[in-house]
Amino acid sequence: MSLHAIAHLHGLLVEGVARGAAARGLNIGGFQLRANLQDMAILWVIVLAPLAVWLVKLWMDRREATQRREDARAFAIDVAVTLSRSIQLCDSVRASIQTTGPPPRDTVEAALASLDLSRRKLRGYLGRRIPLHELIPLAAAAEESLTDGCQAMLTLNGASSPAAEPDPTYASRLQAVRAELQSVADRLRGLEPDLGRALAKVEAGLAIAD
């Protein structure tokens, strides 16, 4: 039975009670209920049905809100961990370039694989419904920065083994990669305060997007 029908029937019941019951039974919209156990059971079902429906709806709404909050919290924490790991990775490779030159090829390839995995994870999140509006631009900005980081790693991968012949552009390419990795790390680091505020909002139980 629909909520509208239950409300209408409940209104008829209230109207019937207000008018009083005749000796033959209670009249609800032309329907006679006689004073026996079966009729009283029907009466109580009619009276309590709206309350039961409301309680079920309230429980479902609270359960959905809890699930949205848990999803938002898990997403925010996952993005925070991704940013932290990517920042450390970019800083480590940048420091290596600055002090000892480009890391070994296998190290660069591992760093590239890690950044690419983080980038694809964020891209996958952006393809789904994100449960907190504040996280959408943060995830998009992080994904864009990680894409730039991957490109820098690809460039570094090509420069990790300098040619036998002197290459006048080799040093400048390394410095360009180092500067790009610094930029990527700074941009990712700049997202952390907003991400922290979004996570605090989730932890405080504030409204989560439907």
Rosetta blueprint (number, residue, H / E / L):
1 M L
2 S L
3 L H
4 H H
5 A H
6 I H
7 A H
8 H H
9 L H
10 H H
11 G H
12 L H
13 L H
14 V H
15 E H
16 G H
17 V H
18 A H
19 R H
20 G L
21 A L
22 A E
23 A L
24 R L
25 G E
26 L E
27 N E
28 I E
29 G L
30 G L
31 F E
32 Q E
33 L E
34 R L
35 A L
36 N L
37 L H
38 Q H
39 D H
40 M H
41 A H
42 I H
43 L H
44 W H
45 V H
46 I H
47 V H
48 L H
49 A H
50 P H
51 L H
52 A H
53 V H
54 W H
55 L H
56 V H
57 K H
58 L H
59 W H
60 M H
61 D H
62 R H
63 R H
64 E H
65 A H
66 T H
67 Q H
68 R H
69 R H
70 E H
71 D H
72 A H
73 R H
74 A H
75 F H
76 A H
77 I H
78 D H
79 V H
80 A H
81 V H
82 T H
83 L H
84 S H
85 R H
86 S H
87 I H
88 Q H
89 L H
90 C H
91 D H
92 S H
93 V H
94 R H
95 A H
96 S H
97 I H
98 Q H
99 T H
100 T H
101 G L
102 P L
103 P L
104 P L
105 R H
106 D H
107 T H
108 V H
109 E H
110 A H
111 A H
112 L H
113 A H
114 S H
115 L H
116 D H
117 L H
118 S H
119 R H
120 R H
121 K H
122 L H
123 R H
124 G H
125 Y H
126 L H
127 G L
128 R L
129 R L
130 I L
131 P L
132 L L
133 H L
134 E L
135 L H
136 I H
137 P H
138 L H
139 A H
140 A H
141 A H
142 A H
143 E H
144 E H
145 S H
146 L H
147 T H
148 D H
149 G H
150 C H
151 Q H
152 A H
153 M H
154 L H
155 T H
156 L H
157 N H
158 G H
159 A H
160 S L
161 S L
162 P L
163 A L
164 A L
165 E L
166 P L
167 D L
168 P L
169 T L
170 Y H
171 A H
172 S H
173 R H
174 L H
175 Q H
176 A H
177 V H
178 R H
179 A H
180 E H
181 L H
182 Q H
183 S H
184 V H
185 A H
186 D H
187 R H
188 L H
189 R H
190 G H
191 L H
192 E H
193 P H
194 D H
195 L H
196 G H
197 R H
198 A H
199 L H
200 A H
201 K H
202 V H
203 E H
204 A L
205 G L
206 L L
207 A L
208 I L
209 A L
210 D L
